[in-house]
Amino acid sequence: MVKYGMMKVGMIMTPNQLLAQLIFPDVSLSLSDLENRFPPRKLPEGAMVTRFAPSPTGFLHTGSLSASFISWRLAKQSRGVFFVRLEDTDQKREITGSKEKVLEELHVFGIDPDESYVHGGEYGPYIQSERKWIYDVVIKHLLEQGLAYPCFCTHEELDLIRKKQEEIKANPGYYGEYAKCRYLSVEQACKRVNSKNSYVIRFKSPGNEESRVSVRDAIRGEIVFPENIQDIVIMKSDGLPTYHFAHLVDDHFMRPTHITRGEEWMASLPIHLQLFDSLGWERPIYAHLPVIMKLEDGKRRKLSKRKDLEASVRYFLELGYPIEGFLEYLMTMANTNFEEWRLAHQLDNIFDFDLSFQKMTLDGGLFDLEKVKYIAKESLGRMSTEEIAGKALLWAQEYDQKFAKVIESDYEYFKAIMSIERGGDKPRKDYEKYADIFPIISFMYDEYFYEEIKLERPFNDKYRKTEIIKVLDSFLANPGIDLSEEEWFSNLKNIGETCGFAPRAKDYKQHPDQYLGHIGDFAEIIRIAVSARKNTPNFYYVLKILGYDKIVSRIKYTISLL
């Protein structure tokens, strides 16, 4: 016989309290103690407290970066708080090192939390596996109030319940008449606990399948769901809380004001709301973000970790997409009116724009890699010489040691190369990412030029070697690199004419029999001899940076190969 008359701090225990004490004998704190330990935050009016809650299960997903970026910006622009909480209750799936990597990658994008499992804070711990003592207090309270109960059903018993539901086409799950352990007496439950029977703890849902629950989503407006009737597991047999329960408790005691998360969590909302209401806690404001989609064979599908390289933030970091450009792209996805604002504020900082829930799309944002590339080009094009050179070096030191050594060998020379047509109203946009720079400019370094010119000399087949050599010799006699760009080009046309090339393309088009080609063909021969390529950044500046001696050496070497 189980005795219920035991004393607890001078009070007689109820049967439910005795069961709770039996399961949690070492838990002495109450719900009130937790409320005092983690009081509401004192913040300016209108300030948002937001969070990002990753799991340590791999690389940072592009969708997760987008969600964390939105949460961070909403907190920053409202003078609030942004924190990062690690949700590691499913420890079987944890990948070593991923929790550190998440914060490192967020930092690269300038998304630094005010509080986290590294930075700390008054509402920690910020790792769920270290918050078990908090969950235990809440679960014990639910047991004491008769809002939770131990469930001793084995896997085999649960399978039988599921099969019976399938046979009669009933809704699957552990609820109502199928929730066998819900109807055990407290005395029966205590006996089984004392007998060391394995059990989980389930929340006793007060839901009715005929009822509906309503919530106002900050993005989607009023949403109505069927009420939850499932007696969900809130504590597993190993004593750890389930994801849903830990998530819910943390979203109360860490005091976020707004929960921004993916729309895939909308199906869980009735459970979370029911738990909040059953505990008498104020609901936070929910904002369910649309899932990032991808177009494949004309159909939209979710951006996939398994299928899509661009689903990993690492992909963009390793290729060297500029952080500024990628964040700007995320802004275009976050708010439908950002691009209109950008057109009117082309030189302004993107953070002068305030995000709003009202301008977030309800449909899944379509991830557009071509648009990322376009914005990245624009972003790199806007950078000063100092800025792009410095950031290219930092990227190369991390991801391309060969390129880094080239830059470091003569940083001023590298800056001169990067200065070509930089600045002004219409800067040249040769690069979309830092990984593009070295392949485009490597010919500026003798080691790479001489390797390349040996392997390939892409001269137009219509010109004989003697004609090419005549062009090169004529240019060597008067390269004119000390002239202004306009004077240099005029000089180039004059030399071209003496070699039989039309000064304008239209002249050659009208009288092709009178010329070897036009000025563009003439310049291409010189460009190939100096760079081993048909295309380079502005050729006038290329020649000025190389200088007379290198120009002569390169052209003479090319002639020797011919």
N, C-alpha and C positions, 0 to 999 in steps of 0.2 A: 504494500500500500504506500503510495506517495503522499507525504505529509505536506500540507499547504500552510501550516500555521507558523512557519519560520519567521523570525523578525529580521527586518532590513532597516537599519538606522531608526530603530524605535517604531517601525510600522510593520503591520502584518502583511505578508506578500499575498498578492492575488495569484491564482493558478498561472496566469500568463507571465507574471513577473518571475515566478519560480522557474518556469521553463526558460525564460530569457537568462536568468542567473545561472542555470545549469549549463547553458550553451556558452555564455560569456562570463565565467566566474571572475575574470580579472579586469573586466571593464567597469570602472567606477564612475566615469564621467557621464554627464547627462547631456541631453540636447541643448539645455540652457547654457551649460558650460561651453559648448562649441559656439553658440551664438555670441557669448561674451568674448571668446578667444578670437573669433573672426567677425568683428562688427561691420556694419555697413561702412563703405568707404566715404571719406569726407572729400568731396570734389566740387569744383565750380558747377554752377547750374548748367545743365545741358551737356556736361562732359560724359563721354561714353567710355565704358570699361569693356574692352573686347579681348578675345583670346584666340589663340591658335593651338590646337590640341592634336599634334601628330602622334603616330605610333612608330616605334623604332623598328620598322619592318623593311627598310630599304631606302632607295634614293628619294629625294624630294620630287614629287610629281608636279608637273606644270600647273595642274589644277589646284594643288595645295598651295603653290606659290601665289597663284592668283587670289585664292581665298585669304591667305595670311596677309597679302598686300592690302586687300580691301579692309580687313580688320584693323591693321596697323594704321592706315591712313585715317579711318574714321575716328580712331582714338586720338591721333596726333592733331587733326584739324579741330577737334572739339576740346582740346586741352585735357584729355582723359588719360587712361592707362591701357597699355597693351601688354598682355602677358602670354607666355608660352608654357603649356602644361604637357608633360609627356604621359601618354596613355599606354601603359605597358602591362595591363592586366593579363593580356594573352601572351605570356612569356615564352611559350613554345615557338612563336613566330618571330621573336626578336632576333635581329641581325646585329652582331657585334660592331660597335663603332658608329652605327647609324644615328644614334641620338645626338652625338657630337657633330656629325656631319650636317644634320638638319640646321642647327644653329649657325654653323659656319657658312652654309650656302645662303641662309637668310641674311647674314651679315654682309655677304658680297653684294646683295641687292639693297643694302642700306636699311634692311628691316630688322632693327634691333629692339628686342623687348625691354620694357621697363622692369619686368620681373620674369624670372625663368628658373629652370633647374640648374643653371650655371650662375646667374646673377643673384638669385635669392629674392626675398621679399617678405612682407609681413603676412602673406596669405598662403605660405608654403606649408609643407613641402610641395614642390611642383612636379613630382614624379608620383604617379598613382600607387605604385607598389610600396611607396614610403608613407602612404596615407591610410594604410589599413586600419590604424587605430581610430581614425575618424569614421570610416565606414562601419566599423564594429559598433561604435556608439549609436549610430543611426539605426542599424539593423536590430540592435538590442531594444531600442525604443519601439520599433515597429512590432517586435515580438511582445513586448509588455502591453502594447495597446491592442493586441489581437489583430494587427494589420499584416502580420507575416506568420509563417509557420514552417516547421521542418518537413521536408518531403523525403520519404525513404524509398520511393519507387526505383526499382532497378531498371537497367537498360531494356531488359526483356519485358518488363511490365509496361514500360513506355511504348515499346514496339507493338505490344498487343492492343494498347489503347489506340495507337495510330491506325493499325489494321482495321479495327472495329469501325473507326470513324470513316475510313476509306470505303468500307463495305456499305455503310448506310448513307454515304455521301454527306457526312457532317463536316463542319469546319474543323480543321485539324488544330491540335493544341491541347494544353492542360488547363481546363476551365470547367466550371459548372459541375455536372455529374461525373465528368471524367477526371476531375481533380480529387483523386481518392484520398490523399493524405490531408486534404483540407478538412475532412470530416472526422479525423481522428480526435479523440478527446485529449486534453492536455496531459492526463494521467498516462494514456497510451503513448503519447509522444515522448514523455519523460522516460518511460520504461525503455523505449527503443534507443534513446540517446545514451542512457546508462548502460545498455547492452552493447554499446559501441557499434551499432548499426550505422552504415554510411548514409549520409544525408546531405541534401542541399537546403537552402532557405529560399522559400518562395514568397513573393508579395501576394497578399490576399486581395485580389482586385474587387472593388465595389461596383464594377461596371455592369451595364445592362446592354445586351446586344441590340435592343430596340432604341437605345438612346444615342444622341449625337453630342459631340464636343466641338466647341467653336473656339477659334483663336485668330487673332489678327496678326498676320505676317507683315513685317515692315516692307517687304517687296511685293507680295502677292495680294495683300489686303485680307479680307475675311475668308477663312478657310474652315470648312465643316467636315469632320471625320466621324465615322462610327466610333463609339466609345470602346476603350479597351476592355476585354473580358478575360484576357489570359492571365493566369497566375504565373507571372514570369519568375525565373530564377534570379535572385539578387545576390546570393552568395553560393559559390561553387563548393564542391565537397572538399577541396583543398583549403578552404577558409578564405579564399580571395573573392572579392566582389566581381560580379559580371560587369561587362562594359557599360551596359545601359545604366546600371545602378550607380557605379562609380562616377560616370559622366554627370548624372543628375545631382548627386551630392556635391560634387566639385562646382557645378554651375550654380549652386546656392552659396556655399561657404567661401568660395573665392570671389564672390560678389561681382561677376560680370553683369553689365546692364543689358548688353545685346549679344545674342548668340548668332554669329554668322557662320553658316555651315552649308554643305552641299545639299541640293534638293533630294538626294537619295535618302536623307535622314527624315524626310517628311512623314514617311510611313511609321516611324518610331515616335512621332510627336504625341499621339494619344497616350502612349505609355508614360512618357516623360511628364506630360501635363497631369496625369492621374497621380503620379508619385508626388509632384509638387503640391497638388491640392490635398492629398491625403496627409501630408506632413504639415499642412498649414503654411507653406512657404509661398512667398510672392513669386509669380512667374516672371522670368526675364522676357525681354522682347526678342522674338525669333525673326531671323531673316535668312530664308533658304535661297542660296545662290544657285543659278542655273549651272548645269553640268557643261563642261567644255566639250564640244563635239568636233568631229572631223568628217569631211566629205570624202566618200570612197565609192567609186562607180556610181556617182549620182545620188548616193544615199547617205544620210547623216547617221553617224554612230559615235559612241563615246570614245574620247581619246584614251587609248589603251596603253598601259605599261608594257604589255607583252608584244604588241604589234608596232608601236610607233616610237621611233627614236626621240621625236620632239616631245614625248610625254615626260621625259626626264629633264629636269633643270640642268643637269650635268652636261647634257648634249649642247646646250647653248653656251655654257661656261667654257667648255673645252674648245669650241670653235671660235670663241672670242666675240660673240655678239655684244655690242656695247650695253652695259647695264642701263644707261639712261634711255636708250632706244627700246630695250625690252620692257622697262617699266612704263614707258609711254604707250607701248602696244597694249599692256595690261589695262591702262587707263581707257583705251578705246573700247576694250571689251567690258569694262566695268560700268561705264555710263554712256548712254546713247548720244548725249549732247557734248561729249568731250571733243570730238573732231571739229565740230562747229566752233567751239571755243578756241581750239588750236589754230584754226585758220585766221582768227582775229587776233591771236597772241602768239605769233610764230617764234618770237625770241624769248618769251617768258618761261619761267620755271614751271614745269608741269604741276608742281604742288601749290601753285597759285590757284589752281582749280580745285574746288571742293566737291568731293564725291557726295552723292545723295542716293538714298534707297529708291526714291521715286523715279529716278532715271535708269534704274537697272532693268535689263531686259528679262522677260519671263521665259523666253525661249533659250535653249542651250546656245551659248556663244560658239560660233564656228571658228575653230582655230585656223588661221590663215598664215601659213609660213611665208608666202610671198609678201604679205603685208608686213610681217615682221622684218623681212629683208629690206623692204622699202623704207620703213621707219628707221631701221638701223643705219642705212646709208645716209639718210637725212641727219641723223644724230651725229654720226662721225663727221659729216660735212660741216656741221656747225662748230665743231671743236677748233680751238686755237692750235697752233703748231705745238706749243708746250704741252697742251693737254693731251693731244692724240699721241705724241711721242712718248710721254710719260706713261700713259695707260697701256700703250702697245708694249713697252718694256716690261711693265708689271705682269701683263698677260703672258708674254714670252718666257719670263722667268719661271712661271708656274707650269706652262704647257708646251713650250717649244724652246728647248735649251740651245739648239743650233741658232735660231733666230736671236735669242737673247745675247749670245756671244758676239754675233755680228753687230748688234746695236751697241753693246758695251765697248766694242773695239774702237769706236769713234762716235760718241753720242752726238756731238755737234754736227757731224756729217749726216747722221741719220735724221736729225732735226731739219737740216737743210732739204733733204729729200722730201720729208713730210710737209714742208712748207710750200711745195709746188701748188700753185693756184689755190691756196688756202686763204680764207677770209674774203671779204667783199660781199656784194649782194648775191652773186651766183658762184659759190665755191664749187670746184670740181669734186665729184663724188665717185671716186674710183673704188672705194672699199665699202663692203657691207658688214665686215667683221674683221677682227685683228688677224685671224688666220689668213686673210686675203692679202695682207700687206707684203709679206716677204716674197711670195710667188710673183707679185707684180713688180717689185723693186729690186729683186736679187741681182739683176743685170748691172745695177749701179756699183756692185762690188766686183773687182777684177777676177777674183777666184771663181765666181759663178759665171761671169760673162765668158771667160775663156773656155770653160767647160762646155758652155752652151753653144758657142759659135763653132766649136770643133764638130759637134754632133749635127747641127742643123743651121743652114743658111737659107732662109725661106724667100729668096729672091724670085721675082716673077720670071717664069720660064721663057717669056717672050724676049727677054734681053740676053744678048750674048755676053760672055765674060769680058770681052774687050770693051763693050759698052758700059758695063758696070764699073770696070776699073777706071775708065775715062771720067765717069761721074765722080767717083771717089777722089781721084787725083785733082779734079777741078775744085772740089769742095775743100780739100786739104790746103790748096793754094790760098783760100780766102774764107775761112769758116765764119768770121764776123761775130764771134761770141761776145765781143766787147761792145757791140751795138745795142740799141734798145730793141725790144721784141719786134716792133713795127719795122725798124730799119733792117734788122736781121732777115726778116721774111722777104723784104724787098730785094735785099742782096741775094737771097737764095733763089728768087725768081730769075734774077739776072744771070746767075751762074747756070741755072737750068736752061734758059733760052740758048746760051752759048753751046750747050750740050745737045740741043735739038728737042727740048721739052716745051710745050705750050705753057705760057704763064697762067692760064686759066683753064679749068676743066672744059668749059663750054667751047673754047677755041679748038681744043683737041677733038671734041665731039663733032664740031662742024667741019673740020678739015683733018681727019685722022691720017690721011696719007702724007701730010706735011710735017708731022711730028713723030718722035719716038713715043711720046706719051704726054701727060700733063704734069704740072708742078707737084701734085700729090704722089705720082709715080716716082718722080725725081727724089722727093724727100724720103720716100719709103726706102729707096736704095741706101741712102745715108743712114737712116734710122736702123736698118738691119745690120749694117756694118759696125755701128756703134753699140747696139744693144742686143743683137741676135734675134730681134723680134720685129714684127710688123706694127705692133701697138705698144705704146709707152705713155706714161704721163706726159704733159706738155713738153715737147721735144726741145724747145728753146731753153727751158729751165734745166732740163736734163743735161744739155751740153754745157751750160754755165757752171753747173755743180760739178760735173766731171772735170772740167778745165781742159785747156789746150793740150797739155802733154798726154793725158789719157786718151783724148779724142784721136790724136795723131797715132799713138801706139795701137789703139784698137783698129783703126782703119787700115794701117799698114799690115797688121796681122791678118785681117780679113782678106786683103789683097793677096797676101802670101798663100793663103789657103785656096784662093781662086786660081 
